[in-house]
Amino acid sequence: MVLEMLVPSPGESISEVEIAEWLVEDGEYVEKDQAIAEIDSDKATLELPAEKSGTIKIVVEEGQTVAVGDVVCLIDTDAPKPSNFTKKNVEIETTSSQQDSESKLENKVKLTPLAGAMIKKNNLDQNNVKGSGEDGKITKNDVLEMMNASSNVEGRDYKSQRMSSLRRKIATRLVAVKNETAMLTTFNEVDMSSIMKLRSDYKQKFIEKHDINLGFMSFFTKAVTKALTEFTDVNAMIEGENIVHYNYMDIGIAVSAPKGLMVPVVRNAQDLSFREIESEIKRLAIKARDGKMTVDEMLGGTFTITNGGVFGSMLSTPIINPPQSAILGMHNIVERPIAIDGKVVVRPIMYLALSYDHRIIDGKSSVGFLCKVKECLEDPGLHLMDNKIEKALEL
């Protein structure tokens, strides 16, 4: 029996995907649920598992765009399983060809099955191949890049490769935001002394009680939800000629992932405690890092927070995540001299940036929103915890 493998639907509103990479070779035997390909959609990169065991025949080439429901490969389920068959996982055990014969060391190197076959076929040393995939996994493109570099005596080379479907979609949306919205950015600064002292006083207790770190993001998420309650236009969107206001706050948290920027959403953030926010952000960040983020987990946000400070950014103008109307940019914390009560003191300062769509949010609301966030962050015990810190942290 020959089974037709069809392109699954990654989520609503997605009608086509791109075959990013085949993880197996044509004619190879595969087992049920084994990852056989990576597919790129507008929202994320997903793995395609084999529906049955058998010999695979690839009918769609890498880089080709196909519609949801199209046939991408055939699996001959009647094909016998080879006696020497070993299921190929992302971790393949290999031995360096340049090891001393008296002391061979086996290294576990993460690489796709196709990359492993290319390394073996071309008699390459996998230790010389730098992986660009998840957790340093070596892909076909990494092997090709290494082979091209090896053939270039001068050392002056370049590489041209097609952007992934996700990257092309991001590029299109970013340009559309600049062209289709009246985007402005307003700035403010926050004295982080109170938050840093509060974290220093309660961080260890928080970890011992909840087995999770008390980070900055939960404070910013709580401050944002409180400010959104007061400035509702910032939590609204334009649909045609209508303005849609939401009575819930689904906060997107921008994270850097191996396949590009992803914005998983913390649902109903206005109802979550510090512990619940930290737990949810950790869960989503791990899934994004491991490439296991689902489309549903990135849809439907009403507001976004992005933290360029983790990369050392001092100040930026973040771009709105459409169809949302605003985005808050966090930055690095630097000790700066400021004037307090006529005296110059040094305090840990973070610059904040709020980019917003001026078609729906006026200057008064944008500045007021950012000032409210600043107020909440500079005295979190009062504004975010009602002076009941241990209760708010569930200690």
C-alpha positions as CSV (number, residue, x, y, z in Angstrom):
1,M,0.0,0.0,0.0
2,V,1.3,3.5,-0.9
3,L,0.4,6.2,1.6
4,E,0.2,9.8,0.4
5,M,1.6,12.2,2.9
6,L,-0.3,15.5,2.8
7,V,0.7,18.9,4.1
8,P,-1.1,19.4,7.4
9,S,-2.7,22.7,8.3
10,P,-0.4,24.6,10.7
11,G,-3.3,26.8,11.8
12,E,-6.2,29.1,10.7
13,S,-5.5,31.5,7.9
14,I,-2.4,29.6,6.7
15,S,-3.0,28.2,3.2
16,E,0.5,27.3,2.1
17,V,3.9,26.3,3.5
18,E,7.4,25.8,2.3
19,I,9.5,22.6,2.5
20,A,12.4,24.0,4.5
21,E,14.5,20.8,4.7
22,W,14.1,17.1,4.2
23,L,15.5,15.2,7.2
24,V,15.6,11.9,5.3
25,E,16.8,10.9,1.8
26,D,14.6,9.7,-1.1
27,G,14.2,5.9,-0.9
28,E,15.1,5.7,2.8
29,Y,13.1,3.6,5.2
30,V,11.3,5.6,7.9
31,E,9.3,4.7,11.0
32,K,6.0,6.0,12.1
33,D,6.2,9.4,13.9
34,Q,9.8,9.9,12.8
35,A,10.5,13.5,11.8
36,I,11.0,13.4,8.0
37,A,10.9,17.2,7.1
38,E,10.8,20.7,8.4
39,I,8.1,23.0,7.0
40,D,8.0,26.8,7.2
41,S,4.8,28.7,7.5
42,D,4.1,32.4,7.9
43,K,4.0,31.8,11.7
44,A,6.6,29.2,12.6
45,T,8.8,26.2,11.5
46,L,7.2,22.8,12.3
47,E,8.4,19.2,11.9
48,L,6.5,16.8,9.7
49,P,6.2,13.3,11.2
50,A,5.8,10.1,9.1
51,E,2.2,8.8,9.4
52,K,3.3,5.2,8.8
53,S,6.4,3.1,8.6
54,G,7.8,2.3,5.1
55,T,10.1,3.5,2.3
56,I,9.7,7.1,1.4
57,K,9.6,8.7,-2.0
58,I,10.0,12.5,-2.0
59,V,7.8,14.3,-4.6
60,V,8.4,17.9,-3.5
61,E,11.9,19.5,-3.5
62,E,13.3,21.6,-0.7
63,G,12.5,25.3,-1.0
64,Q,9.2,24.6,-2.9
65,T,6.0,26.2,-1.8
66,V,3.0,23.9,-1.6
67,A,-0.6,24.4,-0.5
68,V,-2.1,22.8,2.6
69,G,-3.5,19.4,1.6
70,D,-1.0,18.8,-1.2
71,V,1.0,15.6,-1.5
72,V,4.7,16.0,-0.4
73,C,5.8,12.4,-0.3
74,L,4.7,8.8,-0.7
75,I,5.4,6.0,1.8
76,D,5.3,2.4,0.7
77,T,4.0,0.7,3.8
78,D,4.5,-2.8,2.3
79,A,8.3,-2.3,2.1
80,P,10.2,-4.6,4.4
81,K,12.2,-3.1,7.2
82,P,15.9,-3.4,6.6
83,S,17.7,-5.7,8.9
84,N,20.3,-3.1,9.7
85,F,17.8,-0.2,10.1
86,T,18.5,2.3,12.8
87,K,16.0,5.1,13.4
88,K,17.7,8.4,12.8
89,N,17.2,10.9,15.6
90,V,18.5,14.4,15.8
91,E,21.4,13.1,17.8
92,I,23.7,10.8,15.7
93,E,26.8,9.3,17.3
94,T,29.8,9.8,15.1
95,T,33.6,9.4,15.5
96,S,36.1,11.9,14.3
97,S,38.2,10.6,11.4
98,Q,41.2,12.6,12.7
99,Q,41.4,11.0,16.2
100,D,44.5,9.2,17.3
101,S,44.2,5.4,16.6
102,E,45.2,4.6,20.2
103,S,42.7,6.9,21.9
104,K,39.5,7.2,19.8
105,L,37.0,9.4,21.4
106,E,33.3,9.2,20.5
107,N,31.4,12.5,20.3
108,K,27.7,13.0,20.1
109,V,27.0,15.7,17.6
110,K,23.6,16.9,16.8
111,L,22.9,16.9,13.1
112,T,20.1,16.0,10.7
113,P,20.2,12.6,9.0
114,L,20.8,14.3,5.6
115,A,23.7,16.3,7.0
116,G,25.1,13.1,8.5
117,A,24.9,11.3,5.1
118,M,26.6,14.2,3.4
119,I,29.4,14.3,5.9
120,K,30.0,10.6,5.5
121,K,29.8,10.7,1.7
122,N,32.3,13.5,1.4
123,N,34.6,12.2,4.1
124,L,34.3,15.3,6.2
125,D,35.2,15.9,9.8
126,Q,32.0,16.9,11.6
127,N,34.0,18.7,14.2
128,N,34.9,21.3,11.6
129,V,31.2,22.0,10.7
130,K,29.5,24.7,12.7
131,G,25.8,24.0,13.3
132,S,23.3,26.8,12.9
133,G,20.2,24.9,13.9
134,E,18.5,24.4,17.3
135,D,21.1,23.9,20.1
136,G,23.9,23.9,17.4
137,K,22.4,21.1,15.3
138,I,24.2,20.7,12.0
139,T,21.9,21.0,8.9
140,K,22.5,20.4,5.2
141,N,23.2,24.1,4.6
142,D,25.9,24.0,7.3
143,V,27.7,21.2,5.5
144,L,27.4,22.9,2.1
145,E,28.8,26.1,3.6
146,M,31.7,24.2,5.1
147,M,32.4,22.5,1.7
148,N,32.3,25.8,-0.1
149,A,34.7,27.4,2.4
150,S,37.1,24.5,2.0
151,S,37.2,25.0,-1.8
152,N,37.9,28.7,-1.5
153,V,41.7,29.2,-1.2
154,E,41.6,33.0,-1.0
155,G,39.2,32.9,2.0
156,R,37.0,35.5,0.4
157,D,33.6,34.0,-0.1
158,Y,30.0,34.7,0.2
159,K,26.8,32.7,0.6
160,S,23.4,33.4,-1.0
161,Q,20.4,31.5,0.3
162,R,16.7,31.8,0.0
163,M,15.0,33.4,3.0
164,S,12.6,31.0,4.9
165,S,8.9,31.5,4.6
166,L,8.8,32.8,8.2
167,R,11.6,35.3,7.5
168,R,9.9,36.5,4.3
169,K,6.6,37.0,6.1
170,I,8.3,38.9,8.9
171,A,10.0,41.2,6.3
172,T,6.7,41.8,4.5
173,R,4.9,42.6,7.7
174,L,7.6,45.0,9.0
175,V,7.6,47.0,5.8
176,A,3.7,47.0,5.8
177,V,3.7,48.5,9.3
178,K,6.0,51.3,8.3
179,N,3.8,52.0,5.2
180,E,0.3,51.4,6.5
181,T,0.4,52.8,10.0
182,A,1.1,56.3,11.5
183,M,3.7,54.9,13.8
184,L,5.3,57.1,16.4
185,T,7.5,56.4,19.4
186,T,7.6,58.1,22.8
187,F,10.3,57.5,25.4
188,N,10.7,57.6,29.2
189,E,13.2,56.4,31.8
190,V,12.7,54.2,34.8
191,D,14.6,54.1,38.1
192,M,14.9,50.3,38.6
193,S,16.2,50.6,42.2
194,S,12.9,49.4,43.9
195,I,12.5,46.4,41.6
196,M,16.1,45.4,42.0
197,K,15.9,45.7,45.8
198,L,12.6,43.8,45.9
199,R,14.1,41.0,43.8
200,S,17.2,40.9,45.9
201,D,15.1,40.5,49.1
202,Y,12.7,37.9,47.8
203,K,14.3,36.2,44.9
204,Q,15.7,33.2,46.8
205,K,12.5,32.6,48.7
206,F,10.6,32.8,45.4
207,I,12.9,30.2,43.9
208,E,12.7,27.9,46.9
209,K,8.9,28.1,47.0
210,H,8.0,28.0,43.3
211,D,11.2,26.5,41.7
212,I,11.3,29.4,39.2
213,N,13.2,32.6,39.0
214,L,11.7,36.0,39.8
215,G,12.6,38.0,36.7
216,F,11.9,41.5,35.5
217,M,9.4,40.4,32.9
218,S,6.6,39.6,35.4
219,F,6.9,43.1,36.8
220,F,6.7,44.7,33.4
221,T,3.8,42.5,32.4
222,K,1.9,43.4,35.6
223,A,2.7,47.1,35.0
224,V,1.5,46.9,31.4
225,T,-1.8,45.3,32.3
226,K,-2.4,47.9,35.0
227,A,-1.7,50.7,32.5
228,L,-3.9,49.1,29.8
229,T,-6.8,49.1,32.2
230,E,-6.6,52.8,32.4
231,F,-5.6,53.6,28.8
232,T,-7.9,51.2,26.9
233,D,-7.0,52.6,23.4
234,V,-3.6,51.1,23.7
235,N,-5.2,47.7,24.0
236,A,-7.4,48.2,20.9
237,M,-7.1,47.5,17.2
238,I,-8.4,48.9,13.9
239,E,-10.6,46.5,11.9
240,G,-11.7,48.2,8.7
241,E,-13.4,51.4,9.8
242,N,-14.0,50.2,13.3
243,I,-12.0,50.3,16.5
244,V,-12.1,47.1,18.5
245,H,-11.5,47.3,22.3
246,Y,-10.7,44.1,24.3
247,N,-11.7,43.5,27.9
248,Y,-8.8,41.0,28.2
249,M,-5.1,41.5,27.9
250,D,-3.1,38.8,25.9
251,I,0.5,40.0,26.1
252,G,2.9,38.9,23.5
253,I,6.5,38.4,24.7
254,A,9.1,38.7,21.8
255,V,11.8,36.1,22.1
256,S,14.7,35.3,19.9
257,A,14.6,31.7,18.5
258,P,16.9,29.7,16.2
259,K,14.4,30.2,13.3
260,G,14.0,34.0,14.0
261,L,11.9,36.3,16.1
262,M,8.8,34.7,17.7
263,V,6.1,36.3,19.8
264,P,4.3,33.8,22.0
265,V,1.3,35.1,23.9
266,V,0.6,35.0,27.6
267,R,-3.2,34.7,27.7
268,N,-5.3,36.7,30.2
269,A,-2.2,38.3,31.7
270,Q,-4.4,40.6,33.7
271,D,-5.6,37.7,35.9
272,L,-2.2,36.0,36.4
273,S,0.0,36.3,39.5
274,F,3.7,36.9,39.4
275,R,4.3,33.2,39.7
276,E,1.9,32.3,37.0
277,I,3.4,34.9,34.6
278,E,7.0,33.7,35.2
279,S,6.0,30.1,34.7
280,E,4.2,30.8,31.5
281,I,7.0,32.9,30.1
282,K,9.5,30.2,30.9
283,R,7.3,27.5,29.3
284,L,6.8,29.5,26.1
285,A,10.5,30.5,25.9
286,I,11.6,26.9,26.1
287,K,9.2,25.8,23.4
288,A,10.4,28.7,21.2
289,R,14.1,27.7,21.8
290,D,13.4,24.1,21.0
291,G,11.4,24.9,17.9
292,K,8.2,23.3,19.3
293,M,6.1,26.5,19.4
294,T,2.6,26.0,17.9
295,V,0.9,28.6,15.7
296,D,-2.0,28.9,18.2
297,E,0.5,30.0,20.9
298,M,1.5,33.0,18.8
299,L,-1.9,34.2,17.6
300,G,-4.3,36.7,19.2
301,G,-2.0,39.0,21.2
302,T,-3.4,42.5,22.1
303,F,-0.1,44.1,23.1
304,T,3.6,43.2,22.9
305,I,6.6,43.6,25.1
306,T,10.1,43.3,23.6
307,N,13.4,43.3,25.5
308,G,16.4,44.5,23.5
309,G,18.3,44.9,26.7
310,V,19.2,41.3,26.8
311,F,21.4,42.0,23.7
312,G,22.8,45.2,25.2
313,S,20.5,47.7,23.5
314,M,20.4,51.1,25.2
315,L,17.6,52.6,23.2
316,S,15.5,51.6,20.2
317,T,12.2,52.3,18.4
318,P,10.4,48.9,18.3
319,I,8.1,48.2,15.4
320,I,4.4,47.5,16.1
321,N,3.4,43.8,15.8
322,P,0.3,44.1,13.6
323,P,-2.7,44.1,14.0
324,Q,-1.8,45.4,17.4
325,S,-1.6,49.2,18.0
326,A,1.4,49.4,20.3
327,I,4.5,47.7,21.6
328,L,6.7,48.4,24.6
329,G,10.5,48.2,24.3
330,M,12.7,47.4,27.3
331,H,16.4,48.1,27.3
332,N,19.5,47.5,29.3
333,I,19.9,48.7,32.8
334,V,22.8,51.2,33.3
335,E,23.9,53.2,36.3
336,R,23.5,56.8,35.5
337,P,23.7,60.1,37.5
338,I,20.3,61.7,38.1
339,A,19.1,64.6,40.2
340,I,17.0,63.8,43.2
341,D,16.0,66.5,45.7
342,G,18.7,68.8,44.3
343,K,21.4,66.2,44.7
344,V,23.2,64.1,42.1
345,V,22.9,60.4,42.8
346,V,23.7,57.3,40.8
347,R,20.8,55.0,40.1
348,P,20.2,51.9,37.8
349,I,18.2,53.4,34.9
350,M,16.4,51.7,32.0
351,Y,15.0,53.6,29.0
352,L,11.5,52.6,27.9
353,A,10.1,53.1,24.4
354,L,6.5,52.9,23.4
355,S,5.8,52.7,19.6
356,Y,2.1,53.2,18.8
357,D,-0.3,53.7,15.9
358,H,-1.2,57.4,16.0
359,R,-4.4,56.6,14.0
360,I,-5.9,55.1,17.1
361,I,-3.8,56.3,20.0
362,D,-3.3,60.0,20.6
363,G,-0.3,61.6,22.2
364,K,-2.0,62.1,25.6
365,S,-2.9,58.4,25.9
366,S,0.6,57.2,24.7
367,V,2.5,59.4,27.1
368,G,0.0,58.7,29.9
369,F,0.3,55.0,29.4
370,L,4.1,55.1,29.5
371,C,4.1,57.3,32.6
372,K,1.7,54.8,34.3
373,V,4.1,52.0,33.5
374,K,7.0,54.0,34.9
375,E,5.0,54.8,38.1
376,C,4.2,51.1,38.7
377,L,7.8,50.0,38.1
378,E,9.3,52.6,40.4
379,D,7.1,51.6,43.3
380,P,6.0,48.0,42.6
381,G,5.2,47.3,46.2
382,L,2.5,49.9,46.3
383,H,1.1,49.9,42.7
384,L,1.5,46.2,41.8
385,M,1.3,44.5,45.2
386,D,-0.9,46.8,47.4
387,N,2.0,46.7,49.9
388,K,1.4,43.0,50.5
389,I,4.6,41.7,48.8
390,E,4.7,38.2,50.3
391,K,1.0,37.6,49.4
392,A,1.6,38.9,45.9
393,L,4.5,36.6,45.5
394,E,2.6,33.7,47.1
395,L,5.3,33.2,49.7
